[in-house]
Amino acid sequence: MVRDMVHVKLTDGCCRECGGELQVTDADDATMQVVCETCGDEYSVEPDAFGDGGVEYWPAIMVELEAAE
Ligand SMILES: [Zn+2]
């Protein structure tokens, strides 16, 4: 299934392996799943991992997930 992903601004966070741009692909109550656009590394982070206090990216991906159901 293809769904819209949430793009993380480089000023907010980047790939822990290569510094590339990240997309948020999935989330639950405690984590977000991110994938690197450059190297393809995929890992989970805290909902507030990108310095937004958990009020920007996490709600955005949750909306996308609900819309996809
Ligand atoms: Zn990377």
PDB file of the backbone (N, CA, C, O) and the ligand in Angstrom, with CONECT records:
HET     ZN  A 101       1
ATOM      1  N   MET A   1       0.843  -1.197   0.000  1.00  0.00           N
ATOM      2  CA  MET A   1       0.000   0.000   0.000  1.00  0.00           C
ATOM      3  C   MET A   1       0.882   1.252   0.000  1.00  0.00           C
ATOM      4  O   MET A   1       1.826   1.367   0.782  1.00  0.00           O
ATOM      5  N   VAL A   2       0.562   2.146  -0.860  1.00  0.00           N
ATOM      6  CA  VAL A   2       1.281   3.414  -0.904  1.00  0.00           C
ATOM      7  C   VAL A   2       0.468   4.454  -0.160  1.00  0.00           C
ATOM      8  O   VAL A   2      -0.724   4.635  -0.410  1.00  0.00           O
ATOM      9  N   ARG A   3       1.126   5.125   0.748  1.00  0.00           N
ATOM     10  CA  ARG A   3       0.457   6.221   1.439  1.00  0.00           C
ATOM     11  C   ARG A   3       1.362   7.453   1.441  1.00  0.00           C
ATOM     12  O   ARG A   3       2.576   7.354   1.265  1.00  0.00           O
ATOM     13  N   ASP A   4       0.758   8.579   1.639  1.00  0.00           N
ATOM     14  CA  ASP A   4       1.564   9.785   1.753  1.00  0.00           C
ATOM     15  C   ASP A   4       2.430   9.685   2.987  1.00  0.00           C
ATOM     16  O   ASP A   4       1.991   9.207   4.033  1.00  0.00           O
ATOM     17  N   MET A   5       3.660  10.138   2.858  1.00  0.00           N
ATOM     18  CA  MET A   5       4.546  10.152   4.006  1.00  0.00           C
ATOM     19  C   MET A   5       4.777  11.600   4.432  1.00  0.00           C
ATOM     20  O   MET A   5       4.519  12.544   3.686  1.00  0.00           O
ATOM     21  N   VAL A   6       5.262  11.734   5.631  1.00  0.00           N
ATOM     22  CA  VAL A   6       5.504  13.066   6.182  1.00  0.00           C
ATOM     23  C   VAL A   6       6.996  13.370   6.078  1.00  0.00           C
ATOM     24  O   VAL A   6       7.837  12.649   6.615  1.00  0.00           O
ATOM     25  N   HIS A   7       7.291  14.432   5.387  1.00  0.00           N
ATOM     26  CA  HIS A   7       8.673  14.817   5.137  1.00  0.00           C
ATOM     27  C   HIS A   7       9.225  15.604   6.328  1.00  0.00           C
ATOM     28  O   HIS A   7       8.596  16.551   6.801  1.00  0.00           O
ATOM     29  N   VAL A   8      10.402  15.206   6.806  1.00  0.00           N
ATOM     30  CA  VAL A   8      11.034  15.901   7.924  1.00  0.00           C
ATOM     31  C   VAL A   8      12.005  16.954   7.380  1.00  0.00           C
ATOM     32  O   VAL A   8      12.895  16.637   6.592  1.00  0.00           O
ATOM     33  N   LYS A   9      11.827  18.189   7.803  1.00  0.00           N
ATOM     34  CA  LYS A   9      12.743  19.245   7.382  1.00  0.00           C
ATOM     35  C   LYS A   9      14.152  18.961   7.910  1.00  0.00           C
ATOM     36  O   LYS A   9      14.319  18.520   9.047  1.00  0.00           O
ATOM     37  N   LEU A  10      15.155  19.216   7.081  1.00  0.00           N
ATOM     38  CA  LEU A  10      16.543  18.963   7.491  1.00  0.00           C
ATOM     39  C   LEU A  10      16.930  19.801   8.703  1.00  0.00           C
ATOM     40  O   LEU A  10      17.794  19.404   9.484  1.00  0.00           O
ATOM     41  N   THR A  11      16.298  20.949   8.861  1.00  0.00           N
ATOM     42  CA  THR A  11      16.590  21.780  10.022  1.00  0.00           C
ATOM     43  C   THR A  11      16.059  21.149  11.305  1.00  0.00           C
ATOM     44  O   THR A  11      16.478  21.519  12.402  1.00  0.00           O
ATOM     45  N   ASP A  12      15.138  20.200  11.170  1.00  0.00           N
ATOM     46  CA  ASP A  12      14.546  19.545  12.343  1.00  0.00           C
ATOM     47  C   ASP A  12      15.191  18.198  12.661  1.00  0.00           C
ATOM     48  O   ASP A  12      15.211  17.767  13.814  1.00  0.00           O
ATOM     49  N   GLY A  13      15.714  17.543  11.637  1.00  0.00           N
ATOM     50  CA  GLY A  13      16.317  16.248  11.882  1.00  0.00           C
ATOM     51  C   GLY A  13      16.792  15.629  10.586  1.00  0.00           C
ATOM     52  O   GLY A  13      16.321  15.986   9.506  1.00  0.00           O
ATOM     53  N   CYS A  14      17.725  14.703  10.696  1.00  0.00           N
ATOM     54  CA  CYS A  14      18.248  14.037   9.501  1.00  0.00           C
ATOM     55  C   CYS A  14      18.658  12.618   9.866  1.00  0.00           C
ATOM     56  O   CYS A  14      18.661  12.239  11.037  1.00  0.00           O
ATOM     57  N   CYS A  15      19.001  11.846   8.850  1.00  0.00           N
ATOM     58  CA  CYS A  15      19.375  10.452   9.020  1.00  0.00           C
ATOM     59  C   CYS A  15      20.557  10.307   9.971  1.00  0.00           C
ATOM     60  O   CYS A  15      21.553  11.021   9.851  1.00  0.00           O
ATOM     61  N   ARG A  16      20.440   9.384  10.907  1.00  0.00           N
ATOM     62  CA  ARG A  16      21.524   9.189  11.884  1.00  0.00           C
ATOM     63  C   ARG A  16      22.734   8.533  11.237  1.00  0.00           C
ATOM     64  O   ARG A  16      23.836   8.591  11.783  1.00  0.00           O
ATOM     65  N   GLU A  17      22.544   7.918  10.095  1.00  0.00           N
ATOM     66  CA  GLU A  17      23.659   7.246   9.429  1.00  0.00           C
ATOM     67  C   GLU A  17      24.394   8.157   8.457  1.00  0.00           C
ATOM     68  O   GLU A  17      25.624   8.197   8.464  1.00  0.00           O
ATOM     69  N   CYS A  18      23.668   8.885   7.627  1.00  0.00           N
ATOM     70  CA  CYS A  18      24.316   9.618   6.542  1.00  0.00           C
ATOM     71  C   CYS A  18      23.955  11.092   6.517  1.00  0.00           C
ATOM     72  O   CYS A  18      24.509  11.838   5.709  1.00  0.00           O
ATOM     73  N   GLY A  19      23.047  11.535   7.372  1.00  0.00           N
ATOM     74  CA  GLY A  19      22.667  12.942   7.371  1.00  0.00           C
ATOM     75  C   GLY A  19      21.667  13.292   6.294  1.00  0.00           C
ATOM     76  O   GLY A  19      21.396  14.470   6.062  1.00  0.00           O
ATOM     77  N   GLY A  20      21.109  12.286   5.628  1.00  0.00           N
ATOM     78  CA  GLY A  20      20.137  12.515   4.561  1.00  0.00           C
ATOM     79  C   GLY A  20      18.779  12.910   5.100  1.00  0.00           C
ATOM     80  O   GLY A  20      18.541  12.931   6.308  1.00  0.00           O
ATOM     81  N   GLU A  21      17.882  13.227   4.152  1.00  0.00           N
ATOM     82  CA  GLU A  21      16.533  13.639   4.539  1.00  0.00           C
ATOM     83  C   GLU A  21      15.684  12.424   4.911  1.00  0.00           C
ATOM     84  O   GLU A  21      15.820  11.343   4.338  1.00  0.00           O
ATOM     85  N   LEU A  22      14.809  12.637   5.883  1.00  0.00           N
ATOM     86  CA  LEU A  22      13.967  11.562   6.399  1.00  0.00           C
ATOM     87  C   LEU A  22      12.509  11.761   6.010  1.00  0.00           C
ATOM     88  O   LEU A  22      12.036  12.885   5.835  1.00  0.00           O
ATOM     89  N   GLN A  23      11.812  10.638   5.879  1.00  0.00           N
ATOM     90  CA  GLN A  23      10.364  10.635   5.776  1.00  0.00           C
ATOM     91  C   GLN A  23       9.826   9.833   6.953  1.00  0.00           C
ATOM     92  O   GLN A  23      10.389   8.802   7.322  1.00  0.00           O
ATOM     93  N   VAL A  24       8.744  10.307   7.532  1.00  0.00           N
ATOM     94  CA  VAL A  24       8.054   9.519   8.541  1.00  0.00           C
ATOM     95  C   VAL A  24       7.064   8.614   7.818  1.00  0.00           C
ATOM     96  O   VAL A  24       6.218   9.092   7.062  1.00  0.00           O
ATOM     97  N   THR A  25       7.171   7.309   8.050  1.00  0.00           N
ATOM     98  CA  THR A  25       6.353   6.368   7.296  1.00  0.00           C
ATOM     99  C   THR A  25       5.279   5.703   8.138  1.00  0.00           C
ATOM    100  O   THR A  25       4.298   5.195   7.596  1.00  0.00           O
ATOM    101  N   ASP A  26       5.450   5.698   9.455  1.00  0.00           N
ATOM    102  CA  ASP A  26       4.506   4.988  10.306  1.00  0.00           C
ATOM    103  C   ASP A  26       4.640   5.538  11.726  1.00  0.00           C
ATOM    104  O   ASP A  26       5.632   6.183  12.063  1.00  0.00           O
ATOM    105  N   ALA A  27       3.633   5.274  12.544  1.00  0.00           N
ATOM    106  CA  ALA A  27       3.700   5.749  13.926  1.00  0.00           C
ATOM    107  C   ALA A  27       2.722   4.967  14.778  1.00  0.00           C
ATOM    108  O   ALA A  27       1.737   4.414  14.290  1.00  0.00           O
ATOM    109  N   ASP A  28       3.023   4.938  16.071  1.00  0.00           N
ATOM    110  CA  ASP A  28       2.029   4.480  17.043  1.00  0.00           C
ATOM    111  C   ASP A  28       2.082   5.441  18.228  1.00  0.00           C
ATOM    112  O   ASP A  28       2.658   6.524  18.123  1.00  0.00           O
ATOM    113  N   ASP A  29       1.494   5.057  19.338  1.00  0.00           N
ATOM    114  CA  ASP A  29       1.378   5.986  20.456  1.00  0.00           C
ATOM    115  C   ASP A  29       2.726   6.427  21.015  1.00  0.00           C
ATOM    116  O   ASP A  29       2.823   7.496  21.618  1.00  0.00           O
ATOM    117  N   ALA A  30       3.758   5.623  20.825  1.00  0.00           N
ATOM    118  CA  ALA A  30       5.033   5.900  21.488  1.00  0.00           C
ATOM    119  C   ALA A  30       6.205   6.130  20.554  1.00  0.00           C
ATOM    120  O   ALA A  30       7.251   6.612  20.988  1.00  0.00           O
ATOM    121  N   THR A  31       6.054   5.795  19.274  1.00  0.00           N
ATOM    122  CA  THR A  31       7.185   5.904  18.354  1.00  0.00           C
ATOM    123  C   THR A  31       6.731   6.396  16.984  1.00  0.00           C
ATOM    124  O   THR A  31       5.551   6.346  16.636  1.00  0.00           O
ATOM    125  N   MET A  32       7.708   6.870  16.226  1.00  0.00           N
ATOM    126  CA  MET A  32       7.517   7.105  14.802  1.00  0.00           C
ATOM    127  C   MET A  32       8.555   6.290  14.050  1.00  0.00           C
ATOM    128  O   MET A  32       9.690   6.142  14.503  1.00  0.00           O
ATOM    129  N   GLN A  33       8.157   5.760  12.888  1.00  0.00           N
ATOM    130  CA  GLN A  33       9.084   5.047  12.017  1.00  0.00           C
ATOM    131  C   GLN A  33       9.554   6.013  10.937  1.00  0.00           C
ATOM    132  O   GLN A  33       8.741   6.667  10.284  1.00  0.00           O
ATOM    133  N   VAL A  34      10.865   6.100  10.753  1.00  0.00           N
ATOM    134  CA  VAL A  34      11.392   6.993   9.724  1.00  0.00           C
ATOM    135  C   VAL A  34      12.264   6.204   8.748  1.00  0.00           C
ATOM    136  O   VAL A  34      12.854   5.185   9.108  1.00  0.00           O
ATOM    137  N   VAL A  35      12.335   6.688   7.520  1.00  0.00           N
ATOM    138  CA  VAL A  35      13.205   6.081   6.513  1.00  0.00           C
ATOM    139  C   VAL A  35      13.990   7.192   5.833  1.00  0.00           C
ATOM    140  O   VAL A  35      13.466   8.273   5.563  1.00  0.00           O
ATOM    141  N   CYS A  36      15.266   6.900   5.562  1.00  0.00           N
ATOM    142  CA  CYS A  36      16.144   7.880   4.937  1.00  0.00           C
ATOM    143  C   CYS A  36      15.964   7.839   3.431  1.00  0.00           C
ATOM    144  O   CYS A  36      15.963   6.768   2.825  1.00  0.00           O
ATOM    145  N   GLU A  37      15.810   9.020   2.827  1.00  0.00           N
ATOM    146  CA  GLU A  37      15.644   9.081   1.376  1.00  0.00           C
ATOM    147  C   GLU A  37      16.939   8.771   0.648  1.00  0.00           C
ATOM    148  O   GLU A  37      16.916   8.400  -0.526  1.00  0.00           O
ATOM    149  N   THR A  38      18.061   8.917   1.326  1.00  0.00           N
ATOM    150  CA  THR A  38      19.357   8.774   0.666  1.00  0.00           C
ATOM    151  C   THR A  38      19.900   7.352   0.768  1.00  0.00           C
ATOM    152  O   THR A  38      20.254   6.747  -0.244  1.00  0.00           O
ATOM    153  N   CYS A  39      19.966   6.816   1.993  1.00  0.00           N
ATOM    154  CA  CYS A  39      20.584   5.499   2.163  1.00  0.00           C
ATOM    155  C   CYS A  39      19.569   4.409   2.464  1.00  0.00           C
ATOM    156  O   CYS A  39      19.912   3.227   2.479  1.00  0.00           O
ATOM    157  N   GLY A  40      18.322   4.798   2.705  1.00  0.00           N
ATOM    158  CA  GLY A  40      17.279   3.799   2.912  1.00  0.00           C
ATOM    159  C   GLY A  40      17.240   3.225   4.307  1.00  0.00           C
ATOM    160  O   GLY A  40      16.446   2.324   4.577  1.00  0.00           O
ATOM    161  N   ASP A  41      18.083   3.725   5.210  1.00  0.00           N
ATOM    162  CA  ASP A  41      18.055   3.237   6.584  1.00  0.00           C
ATOM    163  C   ASP A  41      16.699   3.543   7.206  1.00  0.00           C
ATOM    164  O   ASP A  41      16.139   4.620   7.004  1.00  0.00           O
ATOM    165  N   GLU A  42      16.176   2.576   7.968  1.00  0.00           N
ATOM    166  CA  GLU A  42      14.847   2.722   8.546  1.00  0.00           C
ATOM    167  C   GLU A  42      14.925   2.396  10.021  1.00  0.00           C
ATOM    168  O   GLU A  42      15.487   1.370  10.405  1.00  0.00           O
ATOM    169  N   TYR A  43      14.365   3.261  10.853  1.00  0.00           N
ATOM    170  CA  TYR A  43      14.430   3.040  12.293  1.00  0.00           C
ATOM    171  C   TYR A  43      13.323   3.822  12.966  1.00  0.00           C
ATOM    172  O   TYR A  43      12.663   4.648  12.336  1.00  0.00           O
ATOM    173  N   SER A  44      13.123   3.560  14.241  1.00  0.00           N
ATOM    174  CA  SER A  44      12.055   4.247  14.949  1.00  0.00           C
ATOM    175  C   SER A  44      12.647   5.284  15.890  1.00  0.00           C
ATOM    176  O   SER A  44      13.752   5.121  16.408  1.00  0.00           O
ATOM    177  N   VAL A  45      11.892   6.350  16.099  1.00  0.00           N
ATOM    178  CA  VAL A  45      12.330   7.440  16.968  1.00  0.00           C
ATOM    179  C   VAL A  45      11.187   7.817  17.900  1.00  0.00           C
ATOM    180  O   VAL A  45      10.052   7.379  17.717  1.00  0.00           O
ATOM    181  N   GLU A  46      11.494   8.624  18.888  1.00  0.00           N
ATOM    182  CA  GLU A  46      10.466   9.153  19.770  1.00  0.00           C
ATOM    183  C   GLU A  46       9.563  10.116  18.989  1.00  0.00           C
ATOM    184  O   GLU A  46      10.009  10.721  18.014  1.00  0.00           O
ATOM    185  N   PRO A  47       8.316  10.263  19.401  1.00  0.00           N
ATOM    186  CA  PRO A  47       7.423  11.194  18.697  1.00  0.00           C
ATOM    187  C   PRO A  47       7.934  12.638  18.679  1.00  0.00           C
ATOM    188  O   PRO A  47       7.602  13.405  17.775  1.00  0.00           O
ATOM    189  N   ASP A  48       8.743  13.005  19.678  1.00  0.00           N
ATOM    190  CA  ASP A  48       9.256  14.380  19.721  1.00  0.00           C
ATOM    191  C   ASP A  48      10.730  14.453  19.313  1.00  0.00           C
ATOM    192  O   ASP A  48      11.446  15.373  19.709  1.00  0.00           O
ATOM    193  N   ALA A  49      11.173  13.481  18.523  1.00  0.00           N
ATOM    194  CA  ALA A  49      12.599  13.387  18.180  1.00  0.00           C
ATOM    195  C   ALA A  49      13.097  14.563  17.347  1.00  0.00           C
ATOM    196  O   ALA A  49      14.303  14.805  17.294  1.00  0.00           O
ATOM    197  N   PHE A  50      12.212  15.289  16.707  1.00  0.00           N
ATOM    198  CA  PHE A  50      12.654  16.340  15.785  1.00  0.00           C
ATOM    199  C   PHE A  50      12.491  17.743  16.364  1.00  0.00           C
ATOM    200  O   PHE A  50      12.371  18.726  15.632  1.00  0.00           O
ATOM    201  N   GLY A  51      12.491  17.810  17.685  1.00  0.00           N
ATOM    202  CA  GLY A  51      12.553  19.116  18.329  1.00  0.00           C
ATOM    203  C   GLY A  51      11.280  19.912  18.248  1.00  0.00           C
ATOM    204  O   GLY A  51      11.283  21.117  18.496  1.00  0.00           O
ATOM    205  N   ASP A  52      10.174  19.250  17.900  1.00  0.00           N
ATOM    206  CA  ASP A  52       8.904  19.960  17.756  1.00  0.00           C
ATOM    207  C   ASP A  52       7.983  19.712  18.948  1.00  0.00           C
ATOM    208  O   ASP A  52       6.824  20.127  18.946  1.00  0.00           O
ATOM    209  N   GLY A  53       8.513  19.029  19.970  1.00  0.00           N
ATOM    210  CA  GLY A  53       7.683  18.723  21.133  1.00  0.00           C
ATOM    211  C   GLY A  53       6.575  17.717  20.842  1.00  0.00           C
ATOM    212  O   GLY A  53       5.641  17.564  21.630  1.00  0.00           O
ATOM    213  N   GLY A  54       6.686  17.034  19.709  1.00  0.00           N
ATOM    214  CA  GLY A  54       5.685  16.032  19.357  1.00  0.00           C
ATOM    215  C   GLY A  54       4.374  16.608  18.848  1.00  0.00           C
ATOM    216  O   GLY A  54       3.355  15.918  18.832  1.00  0.00           O
ATOM    217  N   VAL A  55       4.393  17.877  18.432  1.00  0.00           N
ATOM    218  CA  VAL A  55       3.132  18.509  18.012  1.00  0.00           C
ATOM    219  C   VAL A  55       3.042  18.720  16.500  1.00  0.00           C
ATOM    220  O   VAL A  55       2.021  19.193  16.001  1.00  0.00           O
ATOM    221  N   GLU A  56       4.102  18.371  15.772  1.00  0.00           N
ATOM    222  CA  GLU A  56       4.072  18.604  14.324  1.00  0.00           C
ATOM    223  C   GLU A  56       4.082  17.296  13.542  1.00  0.00           C
ATOM    224  O   GLU A  56       3.096  16.959  12.886  1.00  0.00           O
ATOM    225  N   TYR A  57       5.184  16.559  13.607  1.00  0.00           N
ATOM    226  CA  TYR A  57       5.322  15.384  12.758  1.00  0.00           C
ATOM    227  C   TYR A  57       4.455  14.228  13.220  1.00  0.00           C
ATOM    228  O   TYR A  57       3.831  13.552  12.401  1.00  0.00           O
ATOM    229  N   TRP A  58       4.410  13.997  14.505  1.00  0.00           N
ATOM    230  CA  TRP A  58       3.634  12.848  14.991  1.00  0.00           C
ATOM    231  C   TRP A  58       2.134  13.004  14.665  1.00  0.00           C
ATOM    232  O   TRP A  58       1.528  12.078  14.126  1.00  0.00           O
ATOM    233  N   PRO A  59       1.533  14.158  14.984  1.00  0.00           N
ATOM    234  CA  PRO A  59       0.118  14.305  14.590  1.00  0.00           C
ATOM    235  C   PRO A  59      -0.074  14.207  13.081  1.00  0.00           C
ATOM    236  O   PRO A  59      -1.085  13.680  12.615  1.00  0.00           O
ATOM    237  N   ALA A  60       0.894  14.713  12.315  1.00  0.00           N
ATOM    238  CA  ALA A  60       0.754  14.678  10.859  1.00  0.00           C
ATOM    239  C   ALA A  60       0.733  13.250  10.332  1.00  0.00           C
ATOM    240  O   ALA A  60      -0.080  12.917   9.469  1.00  0.00           O
ATOM    241  N   ILE A  61       1.619  12.406  10.845  1.00  0.00           N
ATOM    242  CA  ILE A  61       1.633  11.030  10.354  1.00  0.00           C
ATOM    243  C   ILE A  61       0.411  10.279  10.875  1.00  0.00           C
ATOM    244  O   ILE A  61      -0.116   9.417  10.172  1.00  0.00           O
ATOM    245  N   MET A  62      -0.048  10.578  12.072  1.00  0.00           N
ATOM    246  CA  MET A  62      -1.253   9.914  12.569  1.00  0.00           C
ATOM    247  C   MET A  62      -2.456  10.250  11.706  1.00  0.00           C
ATOM    248  O   MET A  62      -3.297   9.386  11.456  1.00  0.00           O
ATOM    249  N   VAL A  63      -2.552  11.492  11.248  1.00  0.00           N
ATOM    250  CA  VAL A  63      -3.637  11.868  10.334  1.00  0.00           C
ATOM    251  C   VAL A  63      -3.546  11.079   9.033  1.00  0.00           C
ATOM    252  O   VAL A  63      -4.553  10.597   8.514  1.00  0.00           O
ATOM    253  N   GLU A  64      -2.308  10.953   8.506  1.00  0.00           N
ATOM    254  CA  GLU A  64      -2.127  10.198   7.270  1.00  0.00           C
ATOM    255  C   GLU A  64      -2.531   8.741   7.455  1.00  0.00           C
ATOM    256  O   GLU A  64      -3.170   8.154   6.582  1.00  0.00           O
ATOM    257  N   LEU A  65      -2.162   8.162   8.582  1.00  0.00           N
ATOM    258  CA  LEU A  65      -2.484   6.753   8.831  1.00  0.00           C
ATOM    259  C   LEU A  65      -3.987   6.559   8.938  1.00  0.00           C
ATOM    260  O   LEU A  65      -4.531   5.590   8.408  1.00  0.00           O
ATOM    261  N   GLU A  66      -4.657   7.475   9.620  1.00  0.00           N
ATOM    262  CA  GLU A  66      -6.119   7.363   9.742  1.00  0.00           C
ATOM    263  C   GLU A  66      -6.781   7.527   8.384  1.00  0.00           C
ATOM    264  O   GLU A  66      -7.746   6.832   8.067  1.00  0.00           O
ATOM    265  N   ALA A  67      -6.254   8.454   7.576  1.00  0.00           N
ATOM    266  CA  ALA A  67      -6.826   8.678   6.249  1.00  0.00           C
ATOM    267  C   ALA A  67      -6.647   7.473   5.348  1.00  0.00           C
ATOM    268  O   ALA A  67      -7.435   7.260   4.427  1.00  0.00           O
ATOM    269  N   ALA A  68      -5.607   6.677   5.609  1.00  0.00           N
ATOM    270  CA  ALA A  68      -5.300   5.534   4.751  1.00  0.00           C
ATOM    271  C   ALA A  68      -6.142   4.309   5.093  1.00  0.00           C
ATOM    272  O   ALA A  68      -6.173   3.350   4.323  1.00  0.00           O
ATOM    273  N   GLU A  69      -6.821   4.327   6.229  1.00  0.00           N
ATOM    274  CA  GLU A  69      -7.602   3.150   6.629  1.00  0.00           C
ATOM    275  C   GLU A  69      -8.955   3.099   5.930  1.00  0.00           C
ATOM    276  O   GLU A  69      -9.733   2.172   6.156  1.00  0.00           O
TER     277      GLU A  69
HETATM  278 ZN    ZN A 101      20.715   7.903   5.475  1.00  0.00          ZN2+
END
